[in-house]
Amino acid sequence: MEPHAAFRRLKVPKDVVAHSEGVARIADAVAKRVAKRGVEVDFKLVHEGALLHDVGRAETHGLAHGLAGGRMLRGLGFDERVARIAETHLVSGLTAAEAKRSGLPARDFLPETIEEKIVCYADKLSDKGKVGRILAFSGRRSKVAARMRKLFSEMEALGAGGSSFYRGIWGKR
């Protein structure tokens, strides 16, 4: 099944589809920059994962949308790697303890592969207010904030771009 057919079947709201298309454009650009640095990237997985990362919003807009999206994507026969992208794009990933405190299953939802990290990063770049909202909620000195800084630093080191964006949020490093 192609992503837009999944949107229709799952009745994903149009604003979520538009957001996801924007994330896919950013993720595609980031993937190309990272690949130029010699990192092996599955471009098809990045694109499909970015398009489908928020399908769980057809069911809920809370943190559980990542888990719901993974379940929905598996049910539609999508690759397990695409389902993992949906599950791990939240915040900067969630540890098992954070997931449990948030009412999710007590397991890690942390982006591990380069494709998971690219989509998580692109999702944050897609809305300049998103990182600020996450930091306001979790606290700038929290483990969540530290993990997000680490993700942004890792992506910058791989040539992903976006450094001016996050420096404006966290200040000089």
Secondary structure by P-SEA (a helix, b strand, c coil): ccaaaaaaaacccaaaaaaaaaaaaaaaaaaaaaaaaccccaaaaaaaaaaccccccccccccaaaaaaaaaaaaacccaaaaaaaaccccccccaaaaaaacccccccccccaaaaaaaaaaaacccaaaaaaaaaaccccaaaaaaaaaaaaaaaacccaaaaaaaacccc
